[in-house]
Amino acid sequence: MSKKELEEKIVAVLKTIYDPEIPVDIYELGLIYDIKINEENAVDISMTLTSPSCPVAETLPVEVEQKVAGMPTISAAKVHITFEPPWDKSMMSEEAQLELGFL
């Protein structure tokens, strides 16, 4: 499986994870900044939260790591939380903005 195909499968898994306060998945919300896959199929994900005081700051990154690491062919997954650049509504996909009434 190519890295592109594997990344598409990872994105599909990320789209099953929702911010509990917003009825949109974390990928469409724009919380995922980067996905890197190395030669051993270990995955590094850079992501942010809607705010540093986000109530799921402790649990959401763990859920992302567990779901991605649990995928077939993935050897490990690590989430790195960053607030640079800070998240804002413009990072959401058009679909998410439409869902939340921003468009």
N, C-alpha and C positions, 0 to 999 in steps of 0.2 A: 504494500500500500504506500502510495506517495505521501510526502509530508503534507501536501495540499489536501489530499483526501482525508488524512488523519486530522488535520486542523478543522476541516468541515464537520467531521464527526464530533470533535471536541466542542465546536460551536453549537451543534445540535444538543449536546448534553447541557451546555451552559444555558440554553434557551428553556430548559426544564426547571431552572432555579429562579425563584421570584423573590423580589424584595417584599417582605410581608406587609409593608405599609402602602405599596403601590402595585396595582394589578398588572404589572408589566415585568417580563423577565429581565435578568441583570444584563444580558447581552444587548437587548434592544434599548435598555436604559442608558447604555453607553458606559457602564461601569467597568467593562473589560477594555484595558488599554493595549495589551500585547499578549500574544501567545507564542512561546518559543518551544520548539521540540528539538531535542538533541539526537545524536545518532543511536542512543540506547532507548529512544522513545520516552525519555523523561521530559516532563512538561513543566515549564516555568510560566506562570500567568501573572501579569501585572494588572492589578485592578484597583479601583478606588471605591469609596462609599459615598452616598449622597451627602454625608457630612461627617466630620470627625466624631461627633457624638451620636452617630447612627446607632439605634438600639440593637442592631444585629451585628455590630462590629466584631464581636467575639465569635459568633456562630456562622455567619455567612462565609467567611474565607475557609473555614473548616469544611463546610458543606461542599464548597467548590472543589477543594482538594480531594475530599473523599469520593465525590462522584466522578471526577476526571481520573483519579488513580484507579478506580474500580472498573474502568473501561478495558476491554480486551486489547492487548498489544501495548498498553501504557505501562511503563515500568515504575514510574513515580510521578507525583504532581506536587508542586510547591506554589503557593500563592504569596505574592509580595504586594502588600498594601502600600499605596502611595497617594498623596494628596497634591501631587504636582503633575499636571496642572489640576487645580481644583475642579471638581465636577460641577457642571451647570446644565440647565435644561437644553442648551444647544447641542449637547453631546448625544442626546437621544435620537434614535432613528425617527424618520417621518412617521412610521407606523406607531411608535410609542407616543409621539407628540399628538397624533390624531386620537389615539385611544384615551389620552388624558385631557383632551380638549384644548391643547395648545395651538392647534392649527385651525 
